[in-house]
Amino acid sequence: MISPISKNKVEYDIKTYSYRYHQKDKNDKKTKISVAAGAAIGTLLPLALFAKKQKVNPFKLHYGLKELLIVSTAGIAGGTIAGMAVGKKEHRKQKLNEGVFQFMNSSVPAVLTAAILALSSKVKALNNNSFKIAGTLLGVFAGMQVAAFLSNKINDPQDKVPDRKLTLKDSVANVDDVFGALVLAKIPIAQKLHVEKILPAIFAWCGYRAGNSN
Protein backbone atom coordinates (compact mmCIF):
# COMPACT_ATOMS: atom_id res chain seq x y z
CA MET A 1 0.00 0.00 0.00
CA ILE A 2 1.26 3.50 -0.82
CA SER A 3 0.70 6.22 1.74
CA PRO A 4 -1.04 9.29 0.23
CA ILE A 5 1.02 11.43 2.57
CA SER A 6 4.60 10.21 2.54
CA LYS A 7 4.49 8.18 -0.73
CA ASN A 8 6.71 5.64 0.97
CA LYS A 9 5.82 1.98 1.07
CA VAL A 10 4.16 1.18 4.38
CA GLU A 11 3.00 -1.92 6.20
CA TYR A 12 -0.53 -2.27 7.51
CA ASP A 13 -1.43 -5.23 9.68
CA ILE A 14 -4.40 -4.68 11.98
CA LYS A 15 -3.38 -7.65 14.13
CA THR A 16 -0.01 -6.11 14.88
CA TYR A 17 -0.18 -2.37 14.48
CA SER A 18 -2.67 0.10 15.88
CA TYR A 19 -1.67 3.19 13.89
CA ARG A 20 -3.34 4.31 10.65
CA TYR A 21 0.11 4.34 8.99
CA HIS A 22 2.99 2.28 10.30
CA GLN A 23 6.31 3.24 8.76
CA LYS A 24 9.71 1.80 9.44
CA ASP A 25 11.11 5.24 10.25
CA LYS A 26 12.14 5.62 13.86
CA ASN A 27 12.00 8.98 15.57
CA ASP A 28 15.36 10.32 16.66
CA LYS A 29 16.24 11.11 20.26
CA LYS A 30 15.63 14.84 19.81
CA THR A 31 12.09 14.23 18.59
CA LYS A 32 11.29 11.84 21.42
CA ILE A 33 12.62 14.24 24.07
CA SER A 34 10.77 17.20 22.53
CA VAL A 35 7.51 15.27 22.37
CA ALA A 36 7.90 14.10 25.97
CA ALA A 37 8.53 17.69 27.07
CA GLY A 38 5.56 19.00 25.09
CA ALA A 39 3.22 16.37 26.52
CA ALA A 40 4.48 16.98 30.06
CA ILE A 41 4.16 20.76 29.83
CA GLY A 42 0.72 20.48 28.23
CA THR A 43 -0.42 18.27 31.09
CA LEU A 44 1.18 20.19 33.94
CA LEU A 45 0.00 23.70 33.05
CA PRO A 46 -3.78 23.12 33.43
CA LEU A 47 -3.06 20.74 36.31
CA ALA A 48 -1.26 23.52 38.18
CA LEU A 49 -4.04 26.02 37.43
CA PHE A 50 -6.77 23.70 38.67
CA ALA A 51 -4.72 22.81 41.76
CA LYS A 52 -4.28 26.51 42.56
CA LYS A 53 -7.99 27.11 42.13
CA GLN A 54 -8.88 24.16 44.39
CA LYS A 55 -6.02 25.04 46.78
CA VAL A 56 -4.66 21.50 46.80
CA ASN A 57 -1.53 19.63 45.81
CA PRO A 58 -1.65 18.94 42.03
CA PHE A 59 -1.61 15.21 42.73
CA LYS A 60 -4.61 15.55 45.04
CA LEU A 61 -6.70 17.35 42.46
CA HIS A 62 -10.42 16.65 42.51
CA TYR A 63 -11.37 15.53 39.00
CA GLY A 64 -14.75 16.33 37.63
CA LEU A 65 -15.56 15.97 33.94
CA LYS A 66 -14.20 19.46 33.18
CA GLU A 67 -10.83 18.80 34.80
CA LEU A 68 -10.56 15.40 33.16
CA LEU A 69 -11.24 16.75 29.68
CA ILE A 70 -9.06 19.85 29.91
CA VAL A 71 -5.98 18.17 31.42
CA SER A 72 -6.12 15.21 29.03
CA THR A 73 -6.71 17.42 25.99
CA ALA A 74 -3.83 19.74 26.92
CA GLY A 75 -1.44 16.81 27.37
CA ILE A 76 -2.40 15.31 24.02
CA ALA A 77 -2.20 18.68 22.27
CA GLY A 78 1.21 19.38 23.80
CA GLY A 79 2.68 16.10 22.59
CA THR A 80 1.07 16.37 19.15
CA ILE A 81 2.19 19.95 18.53
CA ALA A 82 5.73 19.22 19.70
CA GLY A 83 5.93 16.17 17.44
CA MET A 84 4.68 18.12 14.44
CA ALA A 85 7.14 20.94 15.14
CA VAL A 86 10.32 18.88 15.45
CA GLY A 87 9.49 15.70 13.53
CA LYS A 88 9.72 15.07 9.79
CA LYS A 89 7.31 17.12 7.69
CA GLU A 90 5.98 14.04 5.92
CA HIS A 91 4.83 12.64 9.26
CA ARG A 92 2.81 15.65 10.42
CA LYS A 93 -0.50 14.39 9.09
CA GLN A 94 -0.08 11.03 10.85
CA LYS A 95 0.72 12.79 14.13
CA LEU A 96 -2.32 15.03 13.78
CA ASN A 97 -4.51 12.01 13.00
CA GLU A 98 -3.24 10.19 16.07
CA GLY A 99 -3.74 13.33 18.15
CA VAL A 100 -7.38 13.45 17.03
CA PHE A 101 -7.77 9.77 17.87
CA GLN A 102 -6.22 10.16 21.33
CA PHE A 103 -8.41 13.20 22.03
CA MET A 104 -11.58 11.40 21.01
CA ASN A 105 -10.55 8.27 22.88
CA SER A 106 -10.01 10.26 26.07
CA SER A 107 -13.05 12.53 25.86
CA VAL A 108 -15.89 10.42 24.41
CA PRO A 109 -15.72 7.61 27.01
CA ALA A 110 -15.48 10.20 29.79
CA VAL A 111 -18.52 12.13 28.55
CA LEU A 112 -20.57 8.96 28.04
CA THR A 113 -19.62 7.64 31.48
CA ALA A 114 -20.46 10.98 33.09
CA ALA A 115 -23.92 10.85 31.46
CA ILE A 116 -24.52 7.32 32.78
CA LEU A 117 -23.42 8.35 36.27
CA ALA A 118 -25.66 11.41 36.15
CA LEU A 119 -28.57 9.08 35.38
CA SER A 120 -27.53 6.92 38.34
CA SER A 121 -27.64 9.87 40.71
CA LYS A 122 -31.14 10.82 39.60
CA VAL A 123 -32.70 7.34 39.70
CA LYS A 124 -32.74 5.86 43.20
CA ALA A 125 -32.83 2.24 42.00
CA LEU A 126 -29.66 2.83 39.97
CA ASN A 127 -27.76 4.77 42.61
CA ASN A 128 -25.53 1.94 43.81
CA ASN A 129 -21.97 0.71 43.26
CA SER A 130 -23.02 -2.27 41.15
CA PHE A 131 -24.73 -0.07 38.58
CA LYS A 132 -21.91 2.48 38.71
CA ILE A 133 -19.30 -0.16 37.97
CA ALA A 134 -21.38 -1.70 35.17
CA GLY A 135 -22.17 1.76 33.81
CA THR A 136 -18.50 2.74 33.96
CA LEU A 137 -17.46 -0.31 31.95
CA LEU A 138 -20.24 0.27 29.44
CA GLY A 139 -19.35 3.95 29.10
CA VAL A 140 -15.66 3.23 28.61
CA PHE A 141 -15.89 0.44 26.07
CA ALA A 142 -18.85 1.80 24.13
CA GLY A 143 -17.22 5.22 24.23
CA MET A 144 -13.98 3.86 22.77
CA GLN A 145 -15.89 2.35 19.85
CA VAL A 146 -17.70 5.63 19.20
CA ALA A 147 -14.42 7.54 19.53
CA ALA A 148 -12.72 5.32 16.94
CA PHE A 149 -15.64 5.77 14.53
CA LEU A 150 -15.69 9.55 14.92
CA SER A 151 -11.92 9.98 14.66
CA ASN A 152 -11.84 7.93 11.43
CA LYS A 153 -14.60 10.10 9.98
CA ILE A 154 -12.73 13.27 10.95
CA ASN A 155 -9.30 12.12 9.76
CA ASP A 156 -10.45 10.42 6.58
CA PRO A 157 -13.94 11.64 5.61
CA GLN A 158 -13.71 10.16 2.10
CA ASP A 159 -12.55 6.78 3.46
CA LYS A 160 -9.47 6.57 1.24
CA VAL A 161 -7.24 4.65 3.65
CA PRO A 162 -7.79 1.79 6.14
CA ASP A 163 -9.52 2.85 9.36
CA ARG A 164 -7.63 3.32 12.61
CA LYS A 165 -8.91 0.27 14.48
CA LEU A 166 -9.10 -0.38 18.19
CA THR A 167 -6.95 -3.28 19.32
CA LEU A 168 -6.13 -4.93 22.63
CA LYS A 169 -2.89 -2.95 22.60
CA ASP A 170 -4.96 0.23 22.36
CA SER A 171 -7.19 -0.77 25.26
CA VAL A 172 -4.20 -1.41 27.50
CA ALA A 173 -2.38 1.76 26.47
CA ASN A 174 -5.48 3.92 26.95
CA VAL A 175 -6.12 2.80 30.51
CA ASP A 176 -6.77 6.48 31.30
CA ASP A 177 -10.35 5.90 30.10
CA VAL A 178 -10.92 3.29 32.79
CA PHE A 179 -9.11 5.17 35.57
CA GLY A 180 -10.74 8.47 34.67
CA ALA A 181 -14.18 6.87 34.64
CA LEU A 182 -13.54 5.23 38.01
CA VAL A 183 -12.62 8.61 39.46
CA LEU A 184 -15.76 10.20 38.01
CA ALA A 185 -17.84 7.34 39.38
CA LYS A 186 -16.27 7.75 42.83
CA ILE A 187 -15.95 3.99 43.09
CA PRO A 188 -14.52 3.12 46.56
CA ILE A 189 -11.61 1.11 45.17
CA ALA A 190 -10.52 4.07 43.02
CA GLN A 191 -10.60 6.34 46.04
CA LYS A 192 -8.59 3.89 48.14
CA LEU A 193 -5.98 3.42 45.42
CA HIS A 194 -5.82 7.20 44.80
CA VAL A 195 -6.03 6.61 41.07
CA GLU A 196 -6.18 10.36 40.44
CA LYS A 197 -2.47 10.61 41.29
CA ILE A 198 -1.42 8.74 38.17
CA LEU A 199 -3.90 10.33 35.76
CA PRO A 200 -1.50 13.18 34.76
CA ALA A 201 1.18 10.65 33.79
CA ILE A 202 -1.34 8.70 31.70
CA PHE A 203 -2.57 11.85 29.95
CA ALA A 204 1.02 12.84 29.16
CA TRP A 205 1.66 9.34 27.80
CA CYS A 206 -1.28 9.71 25.39
CA GLY A 207 0.25 12.96 24.15
CA TYR A 208 3.62 11.24 23.79
CA ARG A 209 2.06 8.48 21.68
CA ALA A 210 0.40 11.02 19.38
CA GLY A 211 3.55 13.12 18.96
CA ASN A 212 5.68 10.09 18.10
CA SER A 213 3.20 8.55 15.68
CA ASN A 214 4.44 8.23 12.10
C-alpha positions as CSV (number, residue, x, y, z in Angstrom):
1,M,0.0,0.0,0.0
2,I,1.3,3.5,-0.8
3,S,0.7,6.2,1.7
4,P,-1.0,9.3,0.2
5,I,1.0,11.4,2.6
6,S,4.6,10.2,2.5
7,K,4.5,8.2,-0.7
8,N,6.7,5.6,1.0
9,K,5.8,2.0,1.1
10,V,4.2,1.2,4.4
11,E,3.0,-1.9,6.2
12,Y,-0.5,-2.3,7.5
13,D,-1.4,-5.2,9.7
14,I,-4.4,-4.7,12.0
15,K,-3.4,-7.6,14.1
16,T,0.0,-6.1,14.9
17,Y,-0.2,-2.4,14.5
18,S,-2.7,0.1,15.9
19,Y,-1.7,3.2,13.9
20,R,-3.3,4.3,10.7
21,Y,0.1,4.3,9.0
22,H,3.0,2.3,10.3
23,Q,6.3,3.2,8.8
24,K,9.7,1.8,9.4
25,D,11.1,5.2,10.2
26,K,12.1,5.6,13.9
27,N,12.0,9.0,15.6
28,D,15.4,10.3,16.7
29,K,16.2,11.1,20.3
30,K,15.6,14.8,19.8
31,T,12.1,14.2,18.6
32,K,11.3,11.8,21.4
33,I,12.6,14.2,24.1
34,S,10.8,17.2,22.5
35,V,7.5,15.3,22.4
36,A,7.9,14.1,26.0
37,A,8.5,17.7,27.1
38,G,5.6,19.0,25.1
39,A,3.2,16.4,26.5
40,A,4.5,17.0,30.1
41,I,4.2,20.8,29.8
42,G,0.7,20.5,28.2
43,T,-0.4,18.3,31.1
44,L,1.2,20.2,33.9
45,L,0.0,23.7,33.0
46,P,-3.8,23.1,33.4
47,L,-3.1,20.7,36.3
48,A,-1.3,23.5,38.2
49,L,-4.0,26.0,37.4
50,F,-6.8,23.7,38.7
51,A,-4.7,22.8,41.8
52,K,-4.3,26.5,42.6
53,K,-8.0,27.1,42.1
54,Q,-8.9,24.2,44.4
55,K,-6.0,25.0,46.8
56,V,-4.7,21.5,46.8
57,N,-1.5,19.6,45.8
58,P,-1.7,18.9,42.0
59,F,-1.6,15.2,42.7
60,K,-4.6,15.5,45.0
61,L,-6.7,17.4,42.5
62,H,-10.4,16.7,42.5
63,Y,-11.4,15.5,39.0
64,G,-14.8,16.3,37.6
65,L,-15.6,16.0,33.9
66,K,-14.2,19.5,33.2
67,E,-10.8,18.8,34.8
68,L,-10.6,15.4,33.2
69,L,-11.2,16.8,29.7
70,I,-9.1,19.9,29.9
71,V,-6.0,18.2,31.4
72,S,-6.1,15.2,29.0
73,T,-6.7,17.4,26.0
74,A,-3.8,19.7,26.9
75,G,-1.4,16.8,27.4
76,I,-2.4,15.3,24.0
77,A,-2.2,18.7,22.3
78,G,1.2,19.4,23.8
79,G,2.7,16.1,22.6
80,T,1.1,16.4,19.2
81,I,2.2,20.0,18.5
82,A,5.7,19.2,19.7
83,G,5.9,16.2,17.4
84,M,4.7,18.1,14.4
85,A,7.1,20.9,15.1
86,V,10.3,18.9,15.5
87,G,9.5,15.7,13.5
88,K,9.7,15.1,9.8
89,K,7.3,17.1,7.7
90,E,6.0,14.0,5.9
91,H,4.8,12.6,9.3
92,R,2.8,15.6,10.4
93,K,-0.5,14.4,9.1
94,Q,-0.1,11.0,10.9
95,K,0.7,12.8,14.1
96,L,-2.3,15.0,13.8
97,N,-4.5,12.0,13.0
98,E,-3.2,10.2,16.1
99,G,-3.7,13.3,18.2
100,V,-7.4,13.4,17.0
101,F,-7.8,9.8,17.9
102,Q,-6.2,10.2,21.3
103,F,-8.4,13.2,22.0
104,M,-11.6,11.4,21.0
105,N,-10.6,8.3,22.9
106,S,-10.0,10.3,26.1
107,S,-13.1,12.5,25.9
108,V,-15.9,10.4,24.4
109,P,-15.7,7.6,27.0
110,A,-15.5,10.2,29.8
111,V,-18.5,12.1,28.5
112,L,-20.6,9.0,28.0
113,T,-19.6,7.6,31.5
114,A,-20.5,11.0,33.1
115,A,-23.9,10.9,31.5
116,I,-24.5,7.3,32.8
117,L,-23.4,8.3,36.3
118,A,-25.7,11.4,36.1
119,L,-28.6,9.1,35.4
120,S,-27.5,6.9,38.3
121,S,-27.6,9.9,40.7
122,K,-31.1,10.8,39.6
123,V,-32.7,7.3,39.7
124,K,-32.7,5.9,43.2
125,A,-32.8,2.2,42.0
126,L,-29.7,2.8,40.0
127,N,-27.8,4.8,42.6
128,N,-25.5,1.9,43.8
129,N,-22.0,0.7,43.3
130,S,-23.0,-2.3,41.1
131,F,-24.7,-0.1,38.6
132,K,-21.9,2.5,38.7
133,I,-19.3,-0.2,38.0
134,A,-21.4,-1.7,35.2
135,G,-22.2,1.8,33.8
136,T,-18.5,2.7,34.0
137,L,-17.5,-0.3,32.0
138,L,-20.2,0.3,29.4
139,G,-19.4,3.9,29.1
140,V,-15.7,3.2,28.6
141,F,-15.9,0.4,26.1
142,A,-18.8,1.8,24.1
143,G,-17.2,5.2,24.2
144,M,-14.0,3.9,22.8
145,Q,-15.9,2.4,19.8
146,V,-17.7,5.6,19.2
147,A,-14.4,7.5,19.5
148,A,-12.7,5.3,16.9
149,F,-15.6,5.8,14.5
150,L,-15.7,9.6,14.9
151,S,-11.9,10.0,14.7
152,N,-11.8,7.9,11.4
153,K,-14.6,10.1,10.0
154,I,-12.7,13.3,11.0
155,N,-9.3,12.1,9.8
156,D,-10.4,10.4,6.6
157,P,-13.9,11.6,5.6
158,Q,-13.7,10.2,2.1
159,D,-12.6,6.8,3.5
160,K,-9.5,6.6,1.2
161,V,-7.2,4.6,3.6
162,P,-7.8,1.8,6.1
163,D,-9.5,2.9,9.4
164,R,-7.6,3.3,12.6
165,K,-8.9,0.3,14.5
166,L,-9.1,-0.4,18.2
167,T,-6.9,-3.3,19.3
168,L,-6.1,-4.9,22.6
169,K,-2.9,-3.0,22.6
170,D,-5.0,0.2,22.4
171,S,-7.2,-0.8,25.3
172,V,-4.2,-1.4,27.5
173,A,-2.4,1.8,26.5
174,N,-5.5,3.9,27.0
175,V,-6.1,2.8,30.5
176,D,-6.8,6.5,31.3
177,D,-10.3,5.9,30.1
178,V,-10.9,3.3,32.8
179,F,-9.1,5.2,35.6
180,G,-10.7,8.5,34.7
181,A,-14.2,6.9,34.6
182,L,-13.5,5.2,38.0
183,V,-12.6,8.6,39.5
184,L,-15.8,10.2,38.0
185,A,-17.8,7.3,39.4
186,K,-16.3,7.8,42.8
187,I,-16.0,4.0,43.1
188,P,-14.5,3.1,46.6
189,I,-11.6,1.1,45.2
190,A,-10.5,4.1,43.0
191,Q,-10.6,6.3,46.0
192,K,-8.6,3.9,48.1
193,L,-6.0,3.4,45.4
194,H,-5.8,7.2,44.8
195,V,-6.0,6.6,41.1
196,E,-6.2,10.4,40.4
197,K,-2.5,10.6,41.3
198,I,-1.4,8.7,38.2
199,L,-3.9,10.3,35.8
200,P,-1.5,13.2,34.8
201,A,1.2,10.6,33.8
202,I,-1.3,8.7,31.7
203,F,-2.6,11.9,29.9
204,A,1.0,12.8,29.2
205,W,1.7,9.3,27.8
206,C,-1.3,9.7,25.4
207,G,0.3,13.0,24.1
208,Y,3.6,11.2,23.8
209,R,2.1,8.5,21.7
210,A,0.4,11.0,19.4
211,G,3.5,13.1,19.0
212,N,5.7,10.1,18.1
213,S,3.2,8.6,15.7
214,N,4.4,8.2,12.1
